[in-house]
Amino acid sequence: MRWQDQPESDNVEDRRGPAGTRGVGLGLGGIVLVLAVSYLTGANPLTILNMLSGIQDMAPTTEDTQSIPTGPPSDQLGKFASVVLADTERTWRQLLPALGPTYEDPRLVLFTGGVRSACGMTSSAVGPFYCPNDRKVYLDLSFFNEMSQRLGAPGDFAQAYVIAHEVGHHVQNLLGIAEKVNRLQRQVSESEGNALSVRLELQADCFAGVWGHHANRERNLIEPGDFEEGLHAAAAIGDDRLQKMSRGYVQPETWTHGSSQQRATWLRKGLDTGDPQVCDTFSSQQSTGRH
């Protein structure tokens, strides 16, 4: 990506360093372990992660939360994240009004190990996430190392895709889609709720592709091979691949993000068209087909 010397976003909170190291930093290896425990015990893996976060959250601390450092990042990777966020802001400020609401910029919080958000105390083990309660994207930049070294998905556009995917969840929040899905999930079975989650995640993948399309066509930020990096990253974090790595077999009814093929397919739709209206995974009959 041609990201150097591009504008950076003002909406970044850098909470890394000593004040940001609280939490259970399990990494991908920890995720695999949690999935293994889930398989052996039958417990929901999110429940196990929440228990770990809760234990950490109860640990005594004398730090005042106001001492957490915030402000624009000064390191290269932090600056890269800030540039990507700024470009997503530019794209969605232009596109979202045609769909209804005016775009409201989210904030990006960079942290290490664990972080307290309006959605609770969360470990890095859950990966990057968006909290609708405070409209912030949370990212431990060490996740990029996990993608490159353990998942085999290196590259700056692969990293940008991760950020743009979480911003996609913010777009869903502004459009009211996330709340509708949450309400429906409370009314259906667990497997049906998982299927709704898959559709939500695939739409965020498609929205990430929409950003990539405009970053390429309008601002020439994309270099040869970048889109292929993103598609490879989407495939690398498919539920089927992660389950195969952790369990040795695939259990489609438990998917919450979609298969490798599904994730790459919907990212490609956004990249090819740049049109958020093609990202209606909820109407598509093939969006959650099991592979």
BELNOR-V92901 format. One record per helix or strand. SS is the DSSP state (hx for helix, st for strand). FROM is the first residue (numbers start at 0). TO is the last residue. If there is no record, write none. Layout:
# BELNOR-V92901
SS & FROM & TO
SS & FROM & TO
This chain:
# BELNOR-V92901
st & 11 & 13
hx & 17 & 19
hx & 26 & 40
hx & 44 & 57
hx & 64 & 66
hx & 75 & 98
st & 106 & 109
st & 113 & 116
st & 119 & 122
hx & 123 & 125
st & 128 & 130
st & 135 & 138
hx & 141 & 148
hx & 155 & 174
hx & 176 & 184
hx & 189 & 216
hx & 225 & 235
hx & 238 & 245
hx & 251 & 253
hx & 259 & 272
hx & 275 & 278
